[in-house]
Amino acid sequence: MLLKTFRWSFAVTALGLALGVWYGGWTAFGVIAILAVLEISLSFDNAVVNAGILKKMSAFWQKIFLTVGVLIAVFGMRLAFPVVIVAITAKKNPIDAVDLALTDKDRYEQLVTDAHPSIAAFGGMFLLMIFLDFIFEDRDIKWLGWLERPLARLGKVDMLSVCIALIVLLITSFTFATHAHQHGGAHADKAQTVLISGIAGLITYMIVGGLSGYFEDRLEAEEEQERESNRSAVVLAGQAAFFMFLYLEVLDASFSFDGVIGAFAITNDIVLMALGLGIGAMYVRSLTVYLVRQGTLDDYVYLEHGAHYAIGALAVILMVTIQYQINEVITGLVGVVLIGWSFWSSVRRNRAVAEAEGAAAPADTARVP
C-alpha cells in the first residue's frame, strides 16, 4: 500500500535529483534535497487538512488530485507563480520575467521579496478563514474542550469569522502603513495593496469554499431524500467534487506561499526551486491520499484539529511577516508540534476508549445468566 501510493513520488524524486545533478552538479543535488525537506515540513499540516476534504471525493477525483493537481501545484505554484509575480511587479511580459529569473537572479529574488506583503495578505486571509470557520463550528469530538466549547457557542453569531478576519486585516494594514511612514515611507504605498490583497483572499475563500459547500450539501440532501435519478446524482457529485478540487488547489496555493518565499533563503535559482519544491509537493500529495486510504483521520480523531490549529498559526505568521521577518524553521516547527501533539492526544484517547470497552465487556458477560 505504501509503495503503491508513493511510487510516483519516488519516481519524481529520482528524476528531479538526476536533473539537478545534470543542471548544477552535486551542489544542486544537495540544494534540491534541502528544498524538498523544507516543503514537506512546511506543508505536512496541508496534507492532513487535504485528507479531510479528499476522503469525501471518489477514487476518480483522488486520481485527478494526484495527476492534474500535481501539475498545477508543481508547475503552477512552484514555477509559474513566482514568474507571474515578477511580471506583475516589474511590469514585464512573462518571457522577459523568465529571462530575468534565469539571467539576473538577485534582481528576481528582490522583486519576489518585494511582492511578499501582498502575497502574505492574500494567503494569510484565506488560511485564517479556514481556521476560524473550523473552530467556530460545534463538533461532536472536541480536542481542547476548554477552548472549543465557548468558541462553538460564539460561532452561532452570523458572519463572526468574516468580521474577525476583516478586523485582523485592517489592523495589519494600518500598522504596516504606520510603520512604513515612521521609517521613511518606503512601503507606504503598499499598505493599500496589502488591504486589497487580503480582501481578495477573503473573497476567494468565500466563493470557492461556498460553492464547494453548496454542492456538497445538495448532494447529501439528494442522497437522503432520493428524489432524483441515479444519473442526476452522479452529475451533482461531479459538481461537488469539482468545486472541492478547486478549493483544494487554492488551499495548496496558500500553503505554498511560505515555501516559495522561504526557498529564497536557500537559493534564488528558479530551476532548483521548482525541482526541490516540486518533489516536496509530490510527497504532500501522496501523503494526503495515503491518509485517506488508510483511514488515519478516523483512527486518530484529533489530527484534523491539530492541522487546523497549525493553519491558524500559519495564517498569523503570514500576516506578521508582512512587517517582520520570521525564520522558516519556526514556521515549520509550529505545524509539526501542533500535529504531533494532536496525534499523541489521539493515541491517548484510543487507549482510554479501549480500556473502557475492555472493562465493560466482563461486566456485560457477568450479567448473562
Residue pairs with C-beta under 8 A, 6 or more apart in sequence:
1 290
1 293
1 294
2 290
5 286
5 289
5 290
5 293
6 283
6 286
6 290
8 66
8 70
8 282
8 286
9 279
9 282
9 283
9 285
9 286
12 278
12 279
12 282
13 36
13 279
13 282
13 283
16 32
16 36
16 275
16 276
16 278
16 279
17 29
17 32
17 33
17 279
19 275
20 28
20 29
20 31
20 32
20 272
20 275
20 276
21 28
21 29
23 271
23 272
24 31
24 269
24 272
28 269
28 272
31 266
31 267
31 269
31 272
31 276
32 272
32 275
32 276
32 279
33 276
34 266
34 276
35 263
35 266
35 267
35 272
35 273
35 275
35 276
35 277
35 279
35 280
36 276
36 277
36 279
36 280
36 283
37 280
38 259
38 262
38 263
38 266
38 276
38 277
38 280
38 328
38 332
39 259
39 276
39 277
39 279
39 280
39 281
39 283
39 284
40 280
40 283
40 284
41 332
41 335
41 336
42 255
42 258
42 259
42 262
42 328
42 331
42 332
42 335
43 255
43 256
43 259
43 280
43 281
43 284
44 284
44 287
44 335
44 336
44 339
45 255
45 306
45 307
45 310
45 311
45 314
45 335
45 338
45 339
46 251
46 252
46 255
46 284
46 288
46 307
47 284
47 285
47 287
47 288
47 291
48 291
48 297
48 303
48 304
48 306
48 307
48 339
49 130
49 251
49 304
49 307
49 308
49 311
50 248
50 251
50 252
50 284
50 288
51 288
51 289
51 291
51 292
51 296
51 297
52 297
52 304
52 307
53 244
53 247
53 248
53 251
54 61
54 62
54 65
54 248
54 288
54 289
54 292
55 292
55 297
56 216
56 244
57 65
57 241
57 244
57 245
58 237
58 241
61 241
61 244
61 245
62 289
62 292
64 245
65 245
65 248
65 285
65 288
65 289
66 285
66 286
66 289
69 245
69 248
69 249
69 252
69 285
70 281
70 282
70 285
72 249
72 252
73 249
73 252
73 256
73 278
73 281
73 285
74 274
74 277
74 278
74 281
74 282
75 274
75 278
76 253
77 252
77 253
77 256
77 260
77 281
78 256
78 259
78 260
78 273
78 274
78 277
78 278
78 281
79 270
79 273
79 274
79 278
81 253
81 256
81 260
82 101
82 108
82 112
82 260
82 270
82 273
83 94
83 97
83 98
83 101
83 270
84 94
84 97
85 111
85 112
85 115
85 119
86 92
86 97
86 100
86 101
86 108
86 111
86 112
86 115
87 93
87 94
87 96
87 97
88 115
89 111
89 112
89 114
89 115
90 97
90 100
90 111
92 100
100 107
100 108
100 111
101 108
101 270
102 270
102 271
105 268
105 269
105 270
106 268
108 268
108 270
109 264
109 268
112 260
112 261
112 264
113 261
113 264
116 261
116 321
116 322
117 176
117 187
117 190
117 193
117 194
117 197
117 322
117 323
118 190
118 193
118 194
118 196
118 197
119 197
119 257
119 261
120 257
120 261
120 318
120 319
120 321
120 322
121 169
121 172
121 173
121 193
121 194
121 195
121 197
121 198
121 201
121 318
121 319
121 322
122 197
122 198
122 200
122 201
122 204
122 254
122 257
123 201
123 253
123 254
123 255
123 257
123 258
123 315
123 318
124 198
124 201
124 315
124 316
124 318
124 319
124 322
125 165
125 168
125 169
125 198
125 199
125 201
125 202
125 205
125 315
126 201
126 202
126 204
126 205
126 250
126 251
126 254
127 254
127 255
127 311
127 312
127 314
127 315
127 318
128 165
128 168
128 312
128 315
128 316
128 319
129 161
129 162
129 165
129 201
129 202
129 205
129 206
129 209
130 205
130 209
130 251
130 308
130 311
130 315
131 308
131 309
131 311
131 312
131 315
132 160
132 161
132 164
132 165
132 312
133 161
133 209
134 308
134 311
135 147
135 148
135 151
135 152
135 155
135 308
135 312
136 151
136 152
136 154
136 155
136 160
136 161
137 152
137 155
138 152
138 153
138 155
139 148
139 152
141 301
141 302
142 148
142 149
143 302
143 305
143 306
143 342
143 345
144 305
154 160
155 161
162 202
162 206
165 202
166 202
168 319
169 195
169 198
169 199
169 202
169 319
170 195
172 194
172 198
172 319
172 322
172 323
173 191
173 192
173 194
173 195
173 198
174 191
175 323
176 187
176 190
176 191
176 194
176 322
176 323
177 188
177 191
179 323
180 186
180 187
180 188
180 190
180 191
181 188
194 322
201 254
204 250
205 250
208 243
208 246
208 247
208 250
209 247
211 243
211 246
212 240
212 243
212 244
212 246
212 247
214 243
215 236
215 239
215 240
215 243
216 240
216 244
218 236
218 240
219 233
219 236
219 237
219 240
222 228
222 232
222 233
222 236
223 233
252 281
252 284
255 314
256 277
256 281
257 318
258 314
258 317
258 318
258 321
258 328
258 331
259 277
259 280
260 273
260 277
261 321
262 328
262 331
263 273
263 276
263 277
265 328
267 273
290 296
291 297
296 303
297 303
297 304
299 346
299 350
300 342
300 343
300 346
300 347
300 350
301 346
301 349
302 342
302 343
302 345
302 346
302 349
303 339
303 342
303 343
303 346
305 342
306 338
306 339
306 340
306 341
306 342
306 343
306 345
307 338
307 339
307 342
309 338
309 342
310 334
310 335
310 338
310 339
313 334
313 335
313 338
314 331
314 334
314 335
317 326
317 330
317 331
317 334
320 326
